[in-house]
Amino acid sequence: MEAFTTHTGRAVPLRRSNVDTDQIIPAVWLKQVSRTGFEKGLFAAWREDPDFVLNNPAYEGATILVAGPDFGTGSSREHAVWALQQYGFRVVISPRFGDIFRNNATKMGLLPVVLPEDVVTSLQDLAESDPTAEVTVDLDKREVRWAGGTVAFEIDDYTRWRLMEGLDDIGLTLRHEQDIAAYENGRQSWLPTTV
Amino acid sequence: MGRTLAEKVWERHVVRRAEGEPDLLYIDLHLIHEVTSPQAFDGLRMAGRKIRRPDLTIATEDHNVPTVLGPISDPVSKQQVETLRKNAAEFGVRLHPMGDAGQGIVHVIGPQLGLTQPGMTVVCGDSHTSTHGAFGALAFGIGTSEVEHVLATQTLPAYRPKTMAIEVSGELPVGVTAKDLILAIIAKIGTGGGQGHIVEYRGEAVRKLSMEGRMTVCNMSIEAGARAGMIAPDETTFEYLKGRPHAPTGADWDAAVEYWKSLRTDDDAVFDTVVEIDASALTPFVTWGTNPGQGAPLGDVVPSPDQFDDPVARAAAERALQYMDLKPGTPLRDIKVDTVFVGSCTNGRLEDLRAAAEVLRGRKVTTRTLVVPGSMQVKAAAEAEGLHEVFRAAGAEWREAGCSMCLGMNPDTLSPGERSASTSNRNFEGRQGKGGRTHLVSPQVAAATAVTGRLTAPADL
């Protein structure tokens, strides 16, 4: 995955709560067997509305999505993360994320940033009043900065390190192959197999 | 200090623990379906990796399959199913394809085969993996990157979530089901209420639920935002498992049961969060909005957004009412539906079909009604009891097994503007087809609604 250290970009205000992954990428788009082309399905139903924020040319090329609470709830579909990334987003900011979405995002290098609801609202206000306003998301310093504000966010050390190095989890886990083999030797003999 | 059930199962599966890192957890069972696996298999191929434990992996076809006999007509769906077949053959994974007697929804076949057992870790690239927690397993949904990780290593790095107890006191009144209970719980704690937690459902009403009912409850844990839902195993669990194809036998059975009996929260264990709910006060429950937390007792009216103090909840309610085309103050019982769907990993098991059939016996449906068994084995068992004849005599459609109208990936969908009463798990905008409107209900309410064409409980008939 692409390493993430610091990113500066323009923000899109998505003033909705409970943006479930069915909205981010409707099920009909999940039939692909490749990992590409999902940007076309991003918010597919909502984008049919000419007033939907992503249809506003002022937000073209914006890379930071600022959404209401409970972003990415529902289905485990990682396609939601792929769609956001392939559309051009590097960061999603929300007061609260669905657990599976948040996990999927950090596996792919899309940074989920949790900020308090009032800060999220201020950022939405900023992006709405000035779509050219730049926001910096600094993973190294664990802070979000914009003209007139700086706010810290929390992320655990391990996930931060993985994201900053752009590391592949499978490669990291396979370093502990001996531990896995040792564990397997100690499993209860009556545990089921599928064969 | 004592430990909770979730903590016991977690600790048992830690392969490696290091300061400042997530635990590396061993995975006992990995379920696979056609939608979230193709890119994971591609990843393995590109890296030249194999599946570490194909013998702990099982695949089925469910999301894309049509529920009428015949081949898949949609070429994209067909390609996805064929890709799973090719991957399963290449990597040596047992697969239950369409038409196979063992085929069905991934969360129905695991328990039915006896592969889901107490104390195990179970994952699947599907958020409703929480279903398996009904057995006292730690079961949760994962994304495709994690599917690839489990295929390659049979482990997952993860931080232990917090623990939440949902204490359900009292008894469910007659006519009130596991589905009503979980819908009421989600309405109480909200779609984010369980975020970051493993929930353990406890209390008298939970103990009295059948395994099917427990699966319905645990299935929708994710709709409350929880990472997983669990119920401590007991005699009901053991009774369900005994004799299943992959359950232990003989001395192994005795050893397993002895271990399973230890899988309960210690009396002095402390949960991070405790929620209490009185089962005896519940009545049939339905959703009116576009997330599973937007629900109310069937006897209520559509709420007004003004009733919500929180501005975010108010805005969400306004938007939901607009999408659902509902007016505040309308009695929920007056809402007319076009389609009734009985099925899904939430309510597609034999007990659910029996409950719906009981309501429909000797009655006629007045709306399009789809009854879709959760697996081919459920279908066979239902037909052995003659349930299919009850459904057909009532005018309902009796289908082949699959995810069907739970999500718009196969031919069973709502048209724009159509409204359903559905026993599935999500009422999101467009979930059952673009522009479709969904009311989540129990199998009993679904069947009664099919008779009247309006949201109805059996007691109203």
Contacts between the chains, C-beta under 8 A, distances in Angstrom:
chain1	res1	chain2	res2	distance
A	15	B	315	7.7
A	16	B	315	7.8
A	16	B	316	7.7
A	16	B	319	7.2
A	17	B	312	4.8
A	17	B	313	7.7
A	17	B	315	7.0
A	17	B	316	5.1
A	18	B	191	5.8
A	18	B	290	7.8
A	18	B	291	4.8
A	18	B	316	5.9
A	20	B	291	7.0
A	20	B	426	7.6
A	20	B	428	4.9
A	22	B	407	7.7
A	22	B	426	7.0
A	22	B	428	4.4
A	22	B	429	7.3
A	22	B	430	6.5
A	22	B	431	5.4
A	23	B	428	6.8
A	23	B	429	6.3
A	23	B	430	7.6
A	26	B	408	7.0
A	26	B	430	5.8
A	26	B	434	7.2
A	27	B	63	7.9
A	27	B	407	4.7
A	27	B	408	4.9
A	27	B	409	4.6
A	27	B	431	7.6
A	28	B	408	5.8
A	28	B	409	6.7
A	28	B	434	7.9
A	30	B	35	5.3
A	30	B	36	8.0
A	30	B	63	7.8
A	30	B	409	6.5
A	31	B	35	7.6
A	31	B	64	6.8
A	31	B	74	7.6
A	31	B	76	4.2
A	31	B	77	5.5
A	31	B	79	7.6
A	31	B	80	5.2
A	31	B	409	6.7
A	32	B	76	7.3
A	32	B	80	7.8
A	33	B	38	3.9
A	33	B	39	7.2
A	33	B	42	7.8
A	33	B	79	6.3
A	33	B	80	5.7
A	33	B	83	4.7
A	34	B	38	7.9
A	34	B	39	7.2
A	34	B	42	7.8
A	35	B	39	4.9
A	35	B	42	7.3
A	45	B	429	6.7
A	45	B	430	5.2
A	45	B	434	6.1
A	45	B	435	8.0
A	68	B	312	6.1
A	69	B	192	6.5
A	69	B	312	6.0
A	70	B	191	5.6
A	70	B	192	4.5
A	70	B	195	7.8
A	70	B	225	7.1
A	73	B	191	5.5
A	73	B	192	7.2
A	73	B	225	6.3
A	73	B	291	7.5
A	74	B	127	6.6
A	74	B	222	7.4
A	74	B	223	7.7
A	74	B	426	6.3
A	74	B	428	6.3
A	75	B	126	7.8
A	75	B	127	5.3
A	75	B	407	7.9
A	75	B	426	7.8
A	76	B	36	6.8
A	76	B	125	6.0
A	76	B	126	5.8
A	76	B	127	4.2
A	76	B	129	7.9
A	76	B	141	3.9
A	76	B	142	6.2
A	76	B	143	5.6
A	77	B	35	7.7
A	77	B	36	6.7
A	77	B	143	7.4
A	78	B	36	7.1
A	78	B	39	7.9
A	78	B	125	7.9
A	78	B	143	3.5
A	78	B	144	4.2
A	78	B	145	6.1
A	79	B	144	7.8
A	81	B	143	7.2
A	96	B	192	5.2
A	96	B	195	6.1
A	97	B	195	7.9
A	98	B	195	7.4
A	98	B	225	6.5
A	99	B	161	7.6
A	99	B	195	6.2
A	99	B	196	6.3
A	99	B	225	7.1
A	99	B	227	5.1
A	100	B	127	5.9
A	100	B	140	7.9
A	100	B	141	5.4
A	100	B	142	7.0
A	100	B	143	6.3
A	100	B	222	7.8
A	103	B	142	7.4
A	103	B	143	6.5
A	103	B	146	7.0
A	104	B	143	3.5
A	104	B	144	7.7
A	104	B	145	6.5
A	104	B	146	7.6
A	107	B	143	6.5
A	107	B	145	3.8
A	107	B	146	6.7
A	108	B	145	6.4
A	117	B	312	7.5
A	156	B	159	7.1
A	157	B	20	5.5
A	158	B	20	6.1
A	158	B	21	5.1
A	158	B	22	6.1
A	169	B	145	7.3
A	169	B	149	5.6
A	169	B	157	6.3
A	170	B	47	7.3
A	170	B	49	7.5
A	170	B	148	6.7
A	170	B	149	5.3
A	170	B	152	5.0
A	170	B	153	6.4
A	172	B	157	7.6
A	173	B	24	6.5
A	173	B	149	6.8
A	173	B	152	7.8
A	173	B	153	4.7
A	173	B	155	6.0
A	173	B	157	6.5
A	174	B	152	7.3
A	174	B	153	6.4
A	176	B	15	7.1
A	176	B	16	5.2
A	176	B	24	6.3
A	179	B	15	5.2
A	179	B	16	4.5
A	179	B	24	7.1
A	180	B	15	5.6
A	180	B	24	7.7
A	180	B	26	7.3
A	180	B	52	7.7
A	180	B	153	6.4
A	180	B	154	6.7
A	180	B	155	5.9
A	183	B	15	4.4
A	183	B	26	5.3
A	184	B	26	7.6
A	184	B	154	7.7
A	187	B	26	7.6
A	187	B	28	7.9
A	188	B	255	7.6
A	188	B	256	7.6
A	188	B	259	7.0
A	189	B	252	7.2
A	190	B	248	4.1
A	190	B	252	3.8
A	190	B	253	7.8
A	190	B	255	6.1
A	190	B	256	5.2
A	191	B	28	6.0
A	191	B	117	7.5
A	191	B	120	7.1
A	192	B	28	8.0
A	192	B	29	7.3
A	192	B	114	6.9
A	192	B	115	5.2
A	192	B	117	6.4
A	192	B	246	4.2
A	192	B	247	7.5
A	192	B	248	7.7
A	193	B	55	4.2
A	193	B	56	6.3
A	193	B	246	7.7
A	194	B	29	7.7
A	194	B	54	7.8
A	194	B	55	5.9
A	194	B	56	6.5
A	194	B	57	6.2
A	194	B	58	4.2
A	194	B	94	5.0
A	194	B	115	6.5
A	194	B	246	7.6
A	195	B	54	7.9
A	195	B	55	4.8
A	195	B	94	6.6
